[in-house]
Structures are given as structure tokens and as C-alpha cells.
């Protein structure tokens, strides 16, 4: 489902818009968990500079809720990062 949406006229909808719409329709919000805090701490200790934005956190929440598959989540994440860099 998401794959079709992201490949159909991408100039009309950004990945962030698709993610926000999916989250709204399914009543999904990101709430930081202890596991998120642990992952952030591990990343800091390894000198990794990883900070997710709101869209990326929503993608994580959508995958955890099984609204989207991990493949769709990765496709949306890649599209979002490409669009942010443009």
C-alpha cells in the first residue's frame, strides 16, 4: 500500500505528508520508550550522531504498530531523507 502511494506522483506528496496521514488515520503517535532512551545512549557512547526527527519517529511508531511493514518503513525513511537533503 505505502509503496504504491510513494511511487505515484511523488511531486504531489512528500514522505512526511504520507507518514503524518497514515499516523492520523490509524491514531498513531510516537511516545518515547525506555528502549528508545537505551538506543540513544548506546548511539552517543559509540560517537554516532543519530537524531531522529518527528517524521522518522512516526515511521518507527507505524512499524511498531504493524501499520506498515519494515520494507515500507525503510522506503518512507529513505524518501524522507532524500527530500530533506534536496
C-alpha positions in Angstrom: 0.0 0.0 0.0 2.6 2.6 1.0 4.9 1.6 -1.8 2.2 2.4 -4.3 1.5 5.7 -2.6 5.1 6.8 -2.5 5.7 5.9 -6.2 2.6 7.6 -7.5 3.2 11.3 -8.3 5.8 11.8 -5.7 5.9 15.6 -6.6 2.5 15.9 -5.0 3.0 14.4 -1.6 6.2 14.3 0.5 7.1 11.2 2.5 6.5 13.4 5.7 2.9 14.1 4.5 2.3 10.4 3.8 3.6 9.4 7.2 1.6 12.1 9.0 -1.6 11.0 7.1 -1.0 7.3 8.0 -0.4 8.1 11.6 -3.5 10.3 11.8 -5.8 7.7 10.1 -4.6 5.0 12.4 -4.4 7.1 15.6 -0.7 6.5 16.0 1.6 8.9 18.0 5.2 8.4 18.9 5.8 8.0 22.6 9.4 7.6 23.6 10.1 4.3 25.3 12.8 3.1 27.6 14.2 1.1 24.6 14.4 4.4 22.6 16.3 6.0 25.5 18.7 3.0 25.7 19.3 3.2 21.9 20.0 6.9 22.1 22.5 6.3 24.9 24.3 3.5 23.0 24.5 5.7 19.9 26.0 8.5 22.0 28.6 6.2 23.5 29.6 5.0 20.1 30.1 8.6 18.9 27.2 8.1 16.4 25.3 11.3 15.6 21.8 9.9 15.3 18.9 12.2 16.0 15.5 11.3 14.5 13.1 14.0 13.6 9.3 13.8 14.2 8.6 12.0 10.8 11.3 9.4 11.5 9.8 8.7 15.0 6.4 8.4 13.4 7.7 5.8 10.9 9.1 3.8 13.9 5.8 4.0 15.6 3.9 2.9 12.5 6.2 -0.1 12.1 5.9 -1.0 15.8 2.1 -0.8 15.5 2.3 -3.0 12.3 0.5 -0.4 10.3 3.4 -0.5 7.8 6.0 -3.2 7.1 9.6 -2.7 7.8 10.2 -2.6 4.0 7.6 0.2 3.6 9.1 2.0 6.7 12.6 1.9 5.1 11.2 3.1 1.8 9.5 6.0 3.5 12.5 6.8 5.6 14.8 6.8 2.5 12.4 9.0 0.6 12.1 11.4 3.6 15.9 11.7 3.9 16.2 12.3 0.2 13.6 15.0 0.3 15.2 16.7 3.4 18.5 16.8 1.6 17.1 18.3 -1.6 
